[in-house]
Amino acid sequence: MVKLPTPGVTSAAFRPSPSLTCLTGLSAHSQMSRFLLPYLVAFPPAPSNLNYAVPLSPSEYGVLAGVAFTSLFVVGSLASSSNAPKNRRPYAVASGLVTSALLALYPLCGDFRSLAALRSLQGLASSPLNTVGYTYVRDNEGNDQRATSFFSSSVYVGGGLASLAGGLSRVQ
């Protein structure tokens, strides 16, 4: 039987652990790295856009935004869900840091192929953070659904940060 909360009575305030807070922040930054590409590309391109320096067709952009990232993300997620080490935090931290570092390499790409390869590597690198992150929450935060909600909010926070960063990149 499900116990419903009594109206007017609130449960104890949720306070995420320092580890969960760090993992969520890292995930938000990783998500920002993942979602930044759409804000860096415009048609027709302006000097502040990535596709001004690296000419991309709309089809190539579509491949970069979707298939290039997702193809290895799915493979990496499946592999990391069954092969994650017992101590998952360093694994998740490495995943987030590598994903973010790969973003810094975008300006060094001179053509579509190198960008596609980089996006695929970024997908592979970011895949363990999700699977390991949710497993970490389950194993270390008990059955508190607020911890899962807190961690999963990193997707939206990261998307918002990407939007903000993309907008700021256009400010002259």
N, C-alpha and C positions, 0 to 999 in steps of 0.2 A: 504494500500500500504506500502511495506517495504522500508524504507529509507536506501539506501546503503551508506557506507562511501565514502567520496571524496578522491581519490588517493592523497597521500602526506600530508593529514591532519589527525592528530592523535587526539583521544579523550583525555580527562583528565586522568591522571595516576590513576590507581586503588590503593586505600589505604584501606586495610581492617580495620574494627573497632577493637579496643582492644578485645571486646567480641568475635568477629569472629575469631581473631587470636588465642585466648586461646582455644576456642572450637575446632578449627582445629588442634591445637597442641595436645589436649587431644584425639581427634579422631585418630591422627597419632600414638600416644602411644598405644591406645587401639587396633588399627590394627596391630601394631607390636606384641603385646601380642597374638593376634589371629594367626598371621602367623609364629610365632617363632617355633612352634612344628616341622614342616618339617626339619628345620635346626638343631634340637636337636636329630634327629633320623637318623640312618644309618644302612645299612645291608651289611656286618656283622658289629655289633656294636664295636666301639672303646671305651676305658675308658672315653673319654670325651662326649660320647653320652648318652642321657636319657635312651635308651633301653639297655644300658650296665648295669645300676643299676636296671631297671625294665624290665625284659625280655618281649619283644613284638614280636609277629609274624608279618609278612607283612600284614596279614588280620586284625589283631588287630590295627596296625598302621593306616590302611585305615579307620577303624571305627572311630578312634580318630580324624583323620584329616578331616573327612567328616561328617558322620551321627551324631556322638556324639555332635559336635558343632552345626551343622545346625538344628537338630531337635527342640531344644528349642529356637534357634535364631529366627526361623520362627514364632513360637507361640508367643514369646515375642514381636516381631516386630508388629504383628497384634494387640496384646493387647495394646502396647504402642502408636500405631498410633491413637487409638480412646480414650485412657484414660489418655493422657498426661495432666498434670495440666497446668493452664493458664501461670504461670511463669515457663518456660521450662528449663532455664539454670541450676538450682540446680539438676533437674532430670537428665539432660545430664551429668553433672559433676559427680554425684554419679555413674551413669552407667559406665563411663570411669574409675573412680578410683577403683570400685569393680572389673571390668574386669582385670585391671592391677594387683591388689592385688592377684587375684586368680592365676595369673601366678607364683607368688612367692611361691605358695603352691605345684607346680609340684614336687620339690625334696622330699616332705614328702609322696608322693604316693608310695606305695610299690607294687602295682599290677595293672593289666589292669583295673579292675573294679573301683578302686578309681580314676585312671586317666580318665576313661570314665565319671564318675560322675562329676569330676572337669571340664572337657571340656564341658559337658552339662550345668553346672552352668555358665561357662564362656560365652557360647552362649546366655543364658538367660540374663545375666548381660549386655552384650554388645549390645543387640538388641535395647534398647531405644535410644542409642546414635545416631544411624543413622536416625531413624524416627524423633526424637526430633531435631536433628541437622539440617536436611533439612527444617523442619517446622520453626525452629528459623531463618534460613537464609531467607526463604520466608517472614516471618512476620517482620523481623527487618532490612533487607538489601534492601528492595524494590524490584524492578524488574531488578536489576543489575545481569546479568548472570555471570559476573566475580566473584561475591561473591559465587555463587553456584560452579563455577569451582574451586575457591580457597578452599572451604570446601571439595569438592570431591577429591582434590589432596591428601588428608590425607591418602586415601587408598594406594596410590602408595608410598608415603613417609614412611608410616608404614611398607609396604612390604620391602622397601629398608633398613629400619632400622633393620628389622628382619633378612634380609640377612647379613647385616654387623655384627650384634650381633652373629649370628650363625657362621659366619666365624671367628670372634674373639674368640669364645669359643673353637675353635680348635687349636688356636695358643698355642704352648707349651712354 
